[in-house]
Amino acid sequence: ILNLDPFEVVYMNRTCWASIGYSAEQLNNIIAISPDDLMPGANAWLQTLQQQVSQGESAIYQKQVRARTGKLVPLEISVRPMRRMGQNYLVCVGRNNHQQLETTAQLERLSQLDGLTGLYNRRFFDAALASEWRRLQRQHLPLGLLIIDVDFFKRYNDTFGHLAGDDALRQISRALQQHVGREGERVCRYGGEEFAVL
């Protein structure tokens, strides 16, 4: 529970300090002397919280706190105003959402990949092409784009079976990946037996 005028921590539970490796006194001292050392950008955030108090609104923030080990720990902090005996306070409830953020990032990565070849998929290609096009236009540089279609793939697939066809697509993917490596170069499975190289 925070009082912002004057700034002070009115209450914090044991989990708050113990989970990042401090005693209550140590954590209170850091917050009082240099809150930015504990939470990068804390001073700017406190100004945002001041506005939140004046508007009487609740909000959720994604922040990081520095544990005693120096490691940054992600926190999702739910903040709501509370008024008691003529004084405004903020009730802050934080939870370490490291696992949720990692899962979300993993799902985002997986949503950009083709399941068969491991290459970027068409969805990623469309976004990457638009982004590269804008970037290179600003820098007045050319964009290289290859669209590759495997000839006679249907006949190969029909003759040797879908498993052999899948294996051929994986081999083509590996061959294409071996020839890109500079920053910004990407190989994508455009669809079926079509590939795109940015």
C-alpha positions as CSV (number, residue, x, y, z in Angstrom):
1,I,0.0,0.0,0.0
2,L,1.5,3.3,-1.1
3,N,1.0,6.8,0.0
4,L,2.1,9.2,-2.8
5,D,1.9,12.5,-0.9
6,P,4.4,12.3,0.8
7,F,5.7,9.2,-0.9
8,E,6.0,6.2,1.5
9,V,5.3,2.5,1.6
10,V,2.5,2.2,4.2
11,Y,2.4,-1.6,4.1
12,M,4.0,-4.5,2.3
13,N,3.7,-8.2,3.0
14,R,6.5,-10.7,3.6
15,T,6.3,-12.2,0.1
16,C,7.0,-8.7,-1.4
17,W,10.5,-8.4,0.1
18,A,11.4,-12.1,0.6
19,S,10.7,-13.1,-3.1
20,I,13.4,-10.7,-4.3
21,G,15.9,-11.4,-1.5
22,Y,15.6,-8.5,0.8
23,S,14.5,-7.8,4.4
24,A,11.6,-5.4,4.8
25,E,14.0,-2.8,6.2
26,Q,16.4,-3.2,3.3
27,L,13.7,-2.9,0.7
28,N,12.1,0.1,2.4
29,N,15.5,1.9,2.4
30,I,16.1,1.2,-1.3
31,I,12.6,2.5,-2.1
32,A,13.1,5.6,0.0
33,I,16.6,6.5,-1.3
34,S,16.6,5.3,-4.9
35,P,13.5,3.6,-6.2
36,D,15.0,3.5,-9.8
37,D,17.7,1.0,-8.5
38,L,14.9,-1.4,-7.5
39,M,12.6,-0.8,-10.5
40,P,14.0,0.8,-13.6
41,G,11.9,3.8,-14.5
42,A,10.3,3.9,-11.0
43,N,10.4,7.7,-10.7
44,A,8.5,8.2,-14.0
45,W,6.1,5.5,-13.0
46,L,5.3,7.2,-9.7
47,Q,4.3,10.3,-11.7
48,T,1.9,8.1,-13.7
49,L,0.5,6.7,-10.5
50,Q,0.0,10.2,-9.2
51,Q,-2.3,10.9,-12.2
52,Q,-4.0,7.6,-11.5
53,V,-4.8,8.6,-8.0
54,S,-6.3,12.0,-9.1
55,Q,-8.4,10.2,-11.7
56,G,-9.5,7.4,-9.3
57,E,-8.9,4.7,-11.9
58,S,-7.5,1.2,-11.6
59,A,-4.8,-0.1,-13.9
60,I,-2.5,-3.0,-14.6
61,Y,1.2,-2.4,-15.4
62,Q,4.0,-4.7,-16.6
63,K,7.2,-3.8,-14.8
64,Q,10.5,-5.3,-13.7
65,V,12.1,-5.3,-10.3
66,R,15.8,-5.9,-9.6
67,A,16.3,-8.8,-7.1
68,R,19.1,-8.6,-4.6
69,T,21.1,-10.9,-7.0
70,G,20.9,-8.2,-9.7
71,K,18.5,-10.3,-11.8
72,L,15.5,-8.5,-13.3
73,V,12.2,-10.1,-12.3
74,P,9.0,-9.4,-14.4
75,L,6.0,-8.3,-12.4
76,E,2.4,-7.7,-13.4
77,I,1.2,-5.1,-11.0
78,S,-2.5,-4.4,-10.5
79,V,-3.0,-0.9,-9.0
80,R,-6.2,0.5,-7.6
81,P,-6.8,3.7,-5.6
82,M,-8.2,3.6,-2.1
83,R,-9.3,6.6,0.1
84,R,-9.2,6.3,3.9
85,M,-9.7,9.0,6.4
86,G,-9.3,11.8,3.8
87,Q,-6.0,10.3,2.5
88,N,-5.4,8.8,-1.0
89,Y,-3.5,5.5,-1.2
90,L,-2.7,3.0,-3.9
91,V,-3.1,-0.7,-3.3
92,C,-0.6,-2.5,-5.5
93,V,-0.7,-6.3,-6.0
94,G,2.2,-7.8,-8.0
95,R,2.8,-11.2,-9.3
96,N,5.8,-12.7,-11.0
97,N,4.5,-13.5,-14.5
98,H,7.8,-14.8,-15.9
99,Q,6.3,-18.1,-16.9
100,Q,3.3,-16.5,-18.6
101,L,5.6,-14.1,-20.6
102,E,7.8,-17.0,-21.7
103,T,4.8,-19.1,-22.8
104,T,3.4,-16.1,-24.7
105,A,6.8,-15.5,-26.4
106,Q,7.1,-19.2,-27.3
107,L,3.6,-19.3,-28.7
108,E,4.4,-16.2,-30.8
109,R,7.5,-17.9,-32.1
110,L,5.6,-21.0,-32.9
111,S,2.8,-19.1,-34.7
112,Q,5.5,-17.7,-37.1
113,L,6.9,-21.1,-38.1
114,D,5.9,-23.7,-40.6
115,G,5.3,-27.0,-38.8
116,L,6.8,-29.2,-41.5
117,T,10.0,-27.3,-42.5
118,G,10.7,-25.2,-39.5
119,L,11.0,-22.2,-41.8
120,Y,9.1,-18.9,-41.2
121,N,5.5,-19.2,-42.5
122,R,3.4,-17.1,-44.8
123,R,2.0,-15.0,-42.0
124,F,5.5,-14.1,-40.9
125,F,6.6,-13.5,-44.5
126,D,3.8,-11.0,-45.1
127,A,4.7,-9.0,-42.0
128,A,8.5,-9.2,-42.6
129,L,8.1,-8.1,-46.2
130,A,6.0,-5.0,-45.3
131,S,8.5,-4.1,-42.5
132,E,11.6,-4.5,-44.7
133,W,10.0,-2.6,-47.5
134,R,9.3,0.4,-45.3
135,R,12.8,0.2,-43.7
136,L,14.6,0.0,-47.0
137,Q,12.5,2.8,-48.5
138,R,13.6,5.1,-45.7
139,Q,17.2,4.1,-46.2
140,H,16.9,4.3,-50.1
141,L,18.2,0.7,-50.4
142,P,17.0,-2.1,-52.7
143,L,15.1,-5.1,-51.5
144,G,16.0,-8.6,-52.8
145,L,13.1,-11.1,-53.0
146,L,13.2,-14.6,-54.4
147,I,10.0,-16.6,-55.0
148,I,10.9,-20.3,-55.5
149,D,8.6,-22.9,-56.8
150,V,9.6,-26.5,-56.9
151,D,9.0,-27.9,-60.4
152,F,7.2,-31.3,-60.8
153,F,6.6,-31.6,-57.1
154,K,3.1,-33.0,-57.5
155,R,4.4,-35.7,-59.8
156,Y,7.2,-36.5,-57.2
157,N,4.7,-36.6,-54.4
158,D,2.3,-38.9,-56.4
159,T,5.1,-41.2,-57.4
160,F,7.0,-41.6,-54.1
161,G,4.3,-40.7,-51.6
162,H,3.6,-37.9,-49.2
163,L,6.2,-38.9,-46.7
164,A,8.9,-38.7,-49.4
165,G,7.4,-35.4,-50.5
166,D,7.6,-34.0,-47.0
167,D,11.2,-35.2,-46.7
168,A,12.0,-33.4,-50.0
169,L,10.5,-30.2,-48.7
170,R,12.6,-30.4,-45.5
171,Q,15.7,-31.0,-47.6
172,I,14.9,-28.0,-49.8
173,S,14.4,-25.9,-46.7
174,R,17.8,-26.9,-45.3
175,A,19.5,-26.1,-48.6
176,L,17.9,-22.7,-48.7
177,Q,18.7,-21.9,-45.1
178,Q,22.4,-22.7,-45.7
179,H,22.6,-19.8,-48.2
180,V,21.2,-17.1,-46.0
181,G,22.7,-15.8,-42.9
182,R,23.1,-12.1,-43.0
183,E,21.0,-9.9,-40.8
184,G,17.6,-9.4,-42.2
185,E,17.7,-12.3,-44.6
186,R,14.9,-14.8,-44.1
187,V,13.7,-18.0,-45.8
188,C,9.9,-18.6,-45.6
189,R,7.6,-21.4,-46.7
190,Y,5.2,-19.4,-48.8
191,G,2.8,-22.3,-49.3
192,G,2.8,-25.9,-50.6
193,E,6.1,-26.3,-52.6
194,E,6.7,-22.5,-52.8
195,F,9.3,-20.7,-50.8
196,A,10.2,-17.0,-50.5
197,V,13.6,-15.6,-49.6
198,L,14.0,-12.0,-48.4
